[in-house]
Amino acid sequence: MNDDIHKRRILLIGSGGREHALPWKLSQSASVEHVYVFPGNGDTVQTEKISNVVDESIAPTAPSLMVLRDIFVREAAELEGSKTYAKDFMRKYKIPTAGFQNFDLGVAADLELAKDYIKTVYHNVVIKASGLVAGKGVVLPSSDKEACEELDSFANGRFGDSGRSVVVEEYLEGDEISVLTFSDGKSFKSLPPGQDHKRIFNGNTGPNTGGMGVYAPTTFTILKPTFKGLRAEGRTFRGLLFTGIMITRSGPKVIEYNVRFGGPETQTMMPLLSQNTDLAAVLLACTQGTLKDAHLGVRSGYACNVVISSAGYPRPYSAGKPIRLDSIPSPNIHIFHAGTKLIGDVLQNDGGRVFSVAAYGDSLEDAVKRAYQGVKAINFEGMHFRTDIASRYAVC
């Protein structure tokens, strides 16, 4: 074993479902002594190799500590931090994406140009805040009038400075897939792509959320131009790149990049990693330029993840509801906590997305069946989940 990663202690920053799924997988590694999560959630409080850090000042500071937040190179983070930059990047390097125009709504003339653009294009549009808005800065207006009203709300500070610059792009129809890709700046390795379900209700209706469920694998074709473009820009990418892709009638088109593990995709992918995949070693290899030599094994089969949310999400919701968890009927079912907290010995909901129930199966049908079996083990007032996750396949 590489002495450089022997008995690592890892600090993971966050409290969502991915911050439960990652420690779950990392803790299986013989090279990991302990995983600390700050601030963590109701199920990362204390296990043999996982514990919450409730005060940042007492986080472990030993030289052997690897802070996952720090493995991502800031020079490449603009792919996520600025959608206007990302769209210009895709146009420059001929990466297929939706037709678009960027506008600075802080300039009155640009606001009027944006409205004129919407009125002249032949297709429906999507309006995206350029900056980071916790994954919620995207609107899908149903008419030109509504689109212009949305532009006014962006210009008037609906999303603060993050929404002053916007992307107005073509609304794409098709199946949305997502791909998680590790890179060390020279080479890259991808996990199987999955299909996300963004809308809150069955049949892809209701407002957009951070994601209500995903299944894998599906197929993808367009990562090489992205990493080639980043190298050409002098933006070395080391870490994890999330690529959102829409499979349209005219082929796959990139809709977004994130420079971090995505949720609920991470919760879906961790059970697909083989037992002999040392995730800590893979992440360290990303920082050291040795990813080509790292083992990233994926089990054959499928994974399905059903997200359980609080009533009202993605709009205001009620927290503090007691949660009852029954026994899990299969070792291939994993309940990852997202928005939970432990008050004394009572588990309560404490977020919009409360659980990710991820399950593995030899077939997609097996994975879906097990995921919904896991859902039945959870009960709290107002819990909501979609019943149609993976009901149709992505064609790609």
C-alpha positions, 0 to 999 in steps of 0.5 A: 500500500502506498505509504502516502495514503496509509491511514488517512484521516479525512475531513468532509465539509457538508451535511447533505446526502452526498456527505453521508454517501461519501463517508460511507464509501471512504470508511470502507477503505483500509487506507482510511483511519477515520472520516470527520464530517462538518457539520454532518447530519443525523446519521453521521454523528458517530460510527466506528470510522465516521463522526461529526465535528460540531465545532470547526475549531476542534476539527483535526489538524494533523498533517495526515488530514485530507480535506476534500474541499481543498482537492479542487483547483480554483482555476477551473471552478469558474465552470460552475461559478459562472454560467456565462463563462461556461457557455462561452467556453462551450461555444469556443471549444465546439462542445454541443450545448443549447443555443444561447445569449448572455446578458448583464441585467445590471445594464438597462439596455441589456435588460431590453435586449434580453426581452427582445431576444426572447420575443424574436427566437422561435423556441421556448427559453430557459433563464439561468442566473450566472452565479451560484444560487444553491442550484435553484437559479433556473426558471422555465417560463411558459410564455414570452410574457412570463419570461420578461417578468422573470427577467425583471425579477432577476434585474430587481435582485431576486437572486442578488448579484448572482442573478444580475448576469443571466444566460437565456438559452433554448429549452431542450427536450429529451432525457437528462443524464449526469456524469461524474468524472475524476481528473488529475489534470492529465487524464480522466476516469468517469463513473457510469452516467445516470438519469436525474429527475429534477421536477418534484412531482410524478410525470416530471411536473411541478417546480425544479428541485435539486434532484428527486432521483436518479438511475444508472448506467446510461451512455455518454459521449462528450467529455474529451473536448471539455478537458482538452478545452480546460488544458488549452485555457491553462485551467488545470482541472484536478478533482471531480467534474459533474457534467449535466447532459440532455439527450436530444433528437439532435444528439447530446448537449451539455446543460451545465458543469459543476466542479463537485460531487452532485446530489443525488448522483453521488448517493447513487454512484457510491453503491456501484463502486466495487469493494476493492475501489479505494475512493481515498486513493482515487481522490489523492491520485487526482491531486498528485497527477497519478489517476491513470494508475489508480483503480476505479472499479464499477460493479456490473448492475444498476443503482436506483435512488429515491429522494424523500423530501419534506412537504412543501419542498422546494418551497418553504417546508416544515422541519422538526418532524420526528422520524421513524426508521424501521429495519432495512430489508436488504444489504443492497439498500442504503439509506443516506441521510440528507436533511436530518438532525439528532435531538437527544435520541429523536431523529428529525427532518431538518432540510428540504431533501431528507433522505436518499434511498439508494439500492443496487440490483442486477437489473434496473427493475431489481434496483428500483424495487429495492429502493422503494422497499427502503422507502417503506422503512421511513416515516415522518409527517409530510414526507414526499417522494416520487413513485415514478423514478426510472419508469422510462429509460434514457435513450443515448 
